[in-house]
Amino acid sequence: MSTQQRTVDYLLEQTAGAGSMTARKMFGEYGLYCDGKVVAFVCDDQLFIKPTEAGRAWLGEVTEAEAYPGSKMYFLIDGDRWDDADWLAALVRTTADALPEPKPRARKA
C-alpha cells in the first residue's frame, strides 16, 4: 500500500506553522522537509518522525516503528494527533532544530 497524495497534502497543511514545509516523493512514499531538512517520512499513510532527543522529550511516551522494512526506528505519530496543527507543527519544529544542517549536494559535471 502506498501513501495517498491527500495524506501528504494534509500533513503539509497541518505542519505549515513549523517553517517552510515541502514533500518529495521517494521510493513510492514521501519525505517531509522543514526548512530543507528531512524531518519525517510518510509511508503507507503513516507519519514517521526522525528520532531526536528533543523530539523524545517533546513527545514524552513514544511509539517507535520502522518506516519501511529494514529501516531504522522512527517515532510513529498516531493519526489522532494529526488534527492538532499547533502540536504537530511544534513537534516538527523541535525535530528540525535538533537535526544538523543538510550537507551541500555535489554539483554534476
PLY file of the C-alpha trace (Angstrom):
ply
format ascii 1.0
element vertex 109
property float x
property float y
property float z
element edge 108
property int vertex1
property int vertex2
end_header
0.00 0.00 0.00
1.36 3.43 -0.83
0.63 6.82 0.61
-2.18 8.88 -0.86
-1.36 12.40 -2.06
-4.19 13.81 0.07
-2.48 12.45 3.21
0.74 14.29 2.34
-1.18 17.47 1.46
-2.99 17.35 4.81
0.24 16.84 6.76
1.89 19.73 4.92
-1.08 21.93 5.79
-1.05 20.86 9.44
2.71 21.43 9.85
2.89 24.74 7.97
3.48 26.59 11.25
6.82 24.81 11.68
8.52 26.60 8.80
8.90 26.10 5.07
7.37 22.64 4.59
7.79 20.61 1.41
7.41 16.97 0.42
9.35 14.87 -2.05
8.30 11.56 -3.43
10.91 8.91 -2.75
10.76 5.18 -3.25
6.99 5.35 -3.76
6.49 7.15 -0.45
7.29 10.68 0.77
9.90 12.58 2.72
8.77 15.70 4.58
11.20 18.60 4.75
11.20 21.55 7.12
13.44 24.41 6.00
15.37 21.99 3.79
15.89 19.30 6.45
14.31 15.85 6.17
12.27 15.62 9.37
9.79 12.85 8.62
8.61 10.16 6.26
5.07 9.33 5.25
4.81 5.64 4.42
1.59 3.69 3.97
-0.36 6.76 5.13
1.51 6.79 8.45
3.71 9.58 9.82
7.22 8.71 11.00
9.25 11.50 12.62
13.05 11.29 12.70
14.14 10.42 16.22
15.94 13.11 18.22
16.40 13.59 21.95
14.47 16.86 21.73
11.62 15.11 19.93
11.59 12.34 22.51
11.36 14.93 25.29
8.53 16.73 23.44
6.57 13.52 22.94
7.13 12.02 26.37
5.90 8.50 25.70
6.93 7.40 22.21
5.97 4.60 19.89
8.81 3.54 17.65
8.44 1.63 14.40
10.19 1.02 11.09
9.03 3.37 8.34
9.67 0.57 5.84
11.09 -2.94 6.19
14.71 -2.75 7.27
14.71 0.95 8.16
15.92 2.32 11.44
13.33 3.10 14.08
11.33 6.34 13.86
8.74 7.95 16.10
5.34 6.79 14.83
2.78 9.57 15.27
-0.76 8.33 15.72
-3.24 9.71 13.18
-5.40 11.06 16.02
-2.64 13.61 16.79
-2.55 14.99 13.23
-5.61 17.18 13.74
-3.81 19.33 16.34
-1.87 21.56 13.95
-0.12 23.54 16.70
1.08 20.39 18.45
2.24 18.74 15.21
3.99 21.88 13.94
5.79 22.26 17.29
6.98 18.65 17.09
8.28 19.17 13.55
10.00 22.45 14.50
11.57 20.80 17.57
12.83 17.96 15.40
14.15 20.27 12.67
16.02 22.41 15.21
17.71 19.29 16.64
18.89 17.98 13.26
22.16 19.07 11.63
22.15 21.24 8.54
21.96 19.20 5.33
25.25 18.61 3.56
25.68 20.56 0.33
24.96 18.48 -2.73
27.80 17.83 -5.17
27.39 19.54 -8.50
27.05 17.37 -11.57
29.80 17.84 -14.11
0 1
1 2
2 3
3 4
4 5
5 6
6 7
7 8
8 9
9 10
10 11
11 12
12 13
13 14
14 15
15 16
16 17
17 18
18 19
19 20
20 21
21 22
22 23
23 24
24 25
25 26
26 27
27 28
28 29
29 30
30 31
31 32
32 33
33 34
34 35
35 36
36 37
37 38
38 39
39 40
40 41
41 42
42 43
43 44
44 45
45 46
46 47
47 48
48 49
49 50
50 51
51 52
52 53
53 54
54 55
55 56
56 57
57 58
58 59
59 60
60 61
61 62
62 63
63 64
64 65
65 66
66 67
67 68
68 69
69 70
70 71
71 72
72 73
73 74
74 75
75 76
76 77
77 78
78 79
79 80
80 81
81 82
82 83
83 84
84 85
85 86
86 87
87 88
88 89
89 90
90 91
91 92
92 93
93 94
94 95
95 96
96 97
97 98
98 99
99 100
100 101
101 102
102 103
103 104
104 105
105 106
106 107
107 108
